[in-house]
Structures are given as C-alpha cells and as structure tokens.
Amino acid sequence: MPQMTIAKALGEGLRAAMDKDPKVLIMGEDVGKLGGVFRVTDGLQKDFGEQRVLDTPLSESGIIGTAVGLAIRGYRPVCEIQFDGFVFPGYDQIVSQLAKVRFRSQGKVPMPVVVRIPFGGGIGAVEHHSESPESLFAHVAGLKVVACSNAEDAYWMIQQAIETDDPVIFFEPKRRYWEKAEVSVAQPPAPLFSSRVLRPGGQVTVACYGPLVKTCLEAATAAEAEGLDLEVIDLRALSPLDLGPVFESVRRTGHLVVVSEAPSESSVTAEVAARVQQECFFSLEAPVLRVTGFDTPYPPAKCEEDFLPDLDRVLDAVDRSLAW
Amino acid sequence: MSDPQGWIPGDPRSRPTPEHIVTGLKGTDAGGEDLVQLLTPEGVRVPDERFESYAADIDEAMLKDLYRDMVLVRRADREGNALQRQGQLGIWVPLLGQEAAQIGAGRALEPQDMAFPSYREHGVAWCRGIDPTDLLGIFRGTDHGSWDPLEKRFHLYTIVIGNQCLNATGYAMGQVFDSRVGGADTGTTREATMCFFGDGATSQGDVHEGFVWAAAYDAPVVFYCQNNQWAISVPLEKQTRVPLYQRARGYGFPGIRVDGNDVLACLAVSRWALAECRSGNGPVLVEAFTYRMDSHTTSDDASRYRLADEVELWKLKDPIERVRVNLVREHGVEPEFFADVDAEADALAERLRAFCRAMPDPSPDRIFSEVYADLSPQVEAQKAEYLAYRESFAESIGSEA
C-alpha cells in the first residue's frame, strides 16, 4: 500500500475522479499552475488542461455561482475555497442556490457539486485562516457535509463526494495535510456518510472529526498507559450524521466526550449531544461533555494553543466524565 | 450630476441626456441619444442603421404574433393580480409595462439557447412554451416552480436578487466547454444564454462577478437588464451614476440601450446580442429601458414613493398600443384581428382563473420531497414521525366530516 500525505491523497483522489468522469471539473483560486496554495491540485491542470482545471477570478460567489450553472449544464464541479474564512462571499450562492435547486426543481435539476474547504487552526496563521465553520453548513438543508481526518479517507471520501448527486461541503484538516499514512487504493473503507470506530474501547466514548481525530487517538494512547480504555469514533459525516456507532458505543460505555475545534454553541457537537441524550438516556452514566473551541472569534495565533482542544483537555473531560 | 436645464419633461421638443434620466427625471421614452428604437411610441416604424437588419424579416404576420404575445401576457398578468386580490394567490409580481422588453427578448431566443429569469419574466416564460398556469404554483404556494428547466430551456425563477447572473455565466461557460460557441453555424449547434435581471440587481455583487467571469471566459451570455426605473421604492439614481448600459465598457464588452417598450427594437437588439454570443463575441449587456407600470408586487404600494405624473407620462409610451397603431396604419389590419386577440385573451384569463381555483394543496410529504437525491436517515425519520403523528388525527378528522 502506498504511503501518502493527506494533501497528496486528495490530489490522487481528484485525479482518479477526473479520469473516471470527463464531466468532473476543478475550479478555484490558484488551483491550476500553482496547484493550489496547499498544492492539493498539483499537476492536475498540466494533465487535464485549462478547461478542466480552472484558475478562476478571485471571487468566491463567482466560484460557487458558476459551479451551480455548470451543474445545471451537466458538469460535476469541484470547487476549492482557499481558506475556511473566505467561504462567506460564496455562502449566499451555497445556501440560496446550491442547496435548493434540487428541491426547487423537485429533482429535475440535481446539484452534484463538491466544495472543498481547508479548515481548522493550528498553523499560526493570520485572521480568517483558521476557522471551523462546518456547523454553518450542517444547519442548511440540501447540503451534505463531511470531514476527512486521514490520508486513506481523503483519497476515498473525495471520490465518493464527487460521485454524490447532492452538493457536498468537504472539509479538509489543513494542519494535517502533510501527515503520511498508508492508503489502500483498492476499495473504499466505508460508505461516505458513515462514521467509523477507529479505536475500540470500553470505558469512555470519544467522538471527533477532522483535525482532532489524531489528537483524540493520541489521547487514547496516553490514557491506555494510565489504564483507561477509550473508544474513538471518527464521525466523518457531519450532515447527515451517522450516529448509530456512537449510540452503540455509548450504550456500552455510558460516557461520551465530543471533541471539535469549532465553537460549541449551536454546533455539530451540540447536535451529537442532543441526539445521544435522546437515544441513550438510560445508558448515560454522566452528561455528554464537549471539548471545543470557545464561543469567540478565532484568536490571534499566539493564543491558539489555548483555544484549540488538545490531548490534555480531552483527557480532562474523560476524567470528569468518569468521576461524575 | 448635470442639472435638467434645457429639458422639459413631457415636452417632445426637448430631449433629456442620459444623465437626466439616471438622476430620476425619467418621464420619457427617450433614454438618451444611444437608445435603439425601431417603433416610436406613436407607432411609426423608424429605421436604425445598425439593427435594422435584425428585424428585416418582421412582416405583418410576425408583427401580429408579437402583438398577440404581448396582449396575452398582459392579460395573464392582470389576471394574476386579480387572483391575488381575490385571495387565490399569496402574491403576484406584475410585468405590466414590460411586455415588449420580455417578448422581444423571448422571441429572439432559439430553442437551443438557455434563459435564466429573475421572478418577473412571465413574458419570457410564455415565449419558452411555459403555460401561464404553470407560473401560478409559485405565487399560490403549491410549488417553487413547476416546469422542467432543462426541457424548457428556461431556469426556474430566482428570487434572491442577482444570483442568477452567476448561474447563467456558469451555464454559458459550459456551452463554451461543450464547443457550442463559435465555429461554423450549422443551425442548432451554436448556443447562447440569456440572463434576466432588473436595475436594482445591478447593485448586487453577483451581477458584477457575473460580468467579470463572463468576460474572463468569453462566455456567451446576454445580460439582459430590464431597467424599469424602480427597485421597489429605490429609484435608479440610488443605483448608478452612469446609464447602466455604459457599465459594460468597464468590463470590456458591448453595452446597448434599447427602448424597452419597443418590441421590434428589443427583438432586433436581442437577436444581434445572441448572435454575437453564439459566434463567440460574448458577453453583451443589453439595457431595456422601460417602466414598471404597476407596483413591485401586489404587496407593494407604489403611490407611497413615486408620482402619478410619472406613470401617466409612461402610459403614453405603452408597448402594446404602438404596435396596434402601426398594424392599423402601416398594414391596414382590420378591427376583427384585434377583437379576436382580445377574445383569446379573455379565454386565457378564464382558463387561468379556473385552473387556479382548482389547484390542490400539496400533501404534507411534499415538505420532504427531493431535498436530497436520497433522503438522509434523519429527514426520513422526521417524515415518518410527522406523517404518523398527523395520521393519528385521521379518525377524529374523519368523524367530523
């Protein structure tokens, strides 16, 4: 099995999708010659040409709005938004058109568009480059939202997202782009809209996604040294959520910690907590605890280590849950 | 801004400059010296060096067809207003006054072309073969648009102002990628896209971005702006310092101002613009200079913000009357033709009324229909739960009946 970084796996996934279907287009700022600011699309324009890998004007509403038109025409555009905090000029087109054209037309006009967004902090960046806006999309009916956390998922989930006949907002953990792992290119490990148990355990369930999956796996390893047995679940699909494995796990452990970089208020983690209390009420030995970013704007980078949930904060929540 | 000295509104001996017009002194059909006109408000056919050839084939029969189109869509429009007043529709968006702008553009479209409307384009919809009854659901609240956009080559109404300019541009980029633009014209192999929006939309970022993208990708889009002078209560001078058609120059493509109440000029200019786009010379901006004779919608009250004098002045520039006069004077058309069209219009109105009153409400499961290609488990669960909850009242509802 080849070793790949997440960035490389995404690029290879895009390449495979483009090879498979000539209607797949890549469009975004600097995605062509430069290969994207994170080099995810490196080499694709050279191989597929300027009509399939479009270096677009600097205009996010334009990227999404024209992708909607191209989808009406029968194309399957994959849009790159350069950074999480830059998606908002395109948010109107995402919410008003991309999410609603299928419903408006009652299925006559599908919207098979993928919007890739590198998200999350931890890279010492200036403002608007470290945000976690996934809940703003998960709240919008008509959109599907996923987040990958490792190279193998990156390779497969991007292809599965492109094959989906609905718009998919695809979040990529930017601070993990350069982390390598083995990628099985033979077949996808799971359907796109499914969560996965990455580490089985019996005492506390930890649900997470995106960049913090690695953090939680490391926390589980550290806990093991202290004799604690954590089960780590990578949610992967944020809308629709696939909480079956979480319910099953919580019914065994009685304890749940939900982890995300995003602010907690009205968030994906809030949704997980609400549904788990509804489905697993009598199994819970403690309230569902959340370890998240604060309900503040993303801070200046020199504060981000305090803002971002880390291994210790995850284990602190685990301890509090068990001590309840 | 220049002052209106030297121009007396309503006095045909003086003419306003474009600056007069955009500063709110709009009571004229004379949209400046660049206005393209083939039929005067008095019904006199006048030549136009540049666009004459694009209306050369319009004989008496075709002019009658255009007249019929306009009368029928006006009648449908008035019936829409009436149905709202009778409580049959939640709202209606009138096109009154814009019949020529819409029929001229709509009849210039070829079957293979694509159109992206705003929400007032009942006349263009008519030209695309969409029956006026198919528009009612949007305003009655039974659907968000009932026709097949790909079959009719007419996208669904877009209500968020300006969004469709980017969608149209993207579609037109696809026409380029599909090699349907430029090259040899073999009838239906070349395509263009027409995007409809109003003067108010020109203040939206998406219209700007649409212009930028269309220019960057040589996209075959005719940006067709119906300048009806009012964005609900906001007059044109709050949107622009220059006449709208002149904005195209800043984006590097042509902009033409046409008399939007002159169906021949709208047809000719639209045909020219679409031909330019199909041959690879797009995009093009067309500003159809017209007037919204009614309120913005049935929920609006235009008397709160504009003078009745202005409306009265524009009544003299009526898009239908000038064609009627021309048909009588220059083609000797008999009154019987007009009576027949009126009768047809009345029948259409009657058909609309009957159809509207008989429209069934959608069933509650419509809420959940086609949100996704495959409904998510949670929405599926909500649907099942709600329908079961509703079903639990079936017995008591049944016993009341």
Interface residues (C-beta under 8 A of the other chain):
Chain A: L25 Q51 T56 P57 S59 S61 G62 I64 G65 T66 A67 V68 G69 L70 A71 I72 R73 G74 Y75 P89 D92 Q93 S96 Q97 K100 V101 R102 F103 R104 S105 Q106 G107 K108 V109 P110 A141 G142 K144 T164 D165 D166 F193 S239 P240 L241 D242
Chain B: F116 D143 H144 G145 D148 P149 L150 H155 L156 T158 V160 N163 C165 L166 N167 A168 T169 G170 Y171 A172 M173 G174 Q175 F177 D178 G205 D206 E209 G210 V212 W213 A216 S369 E370 V371 Y372 A373 S376 P377 Q378 V379
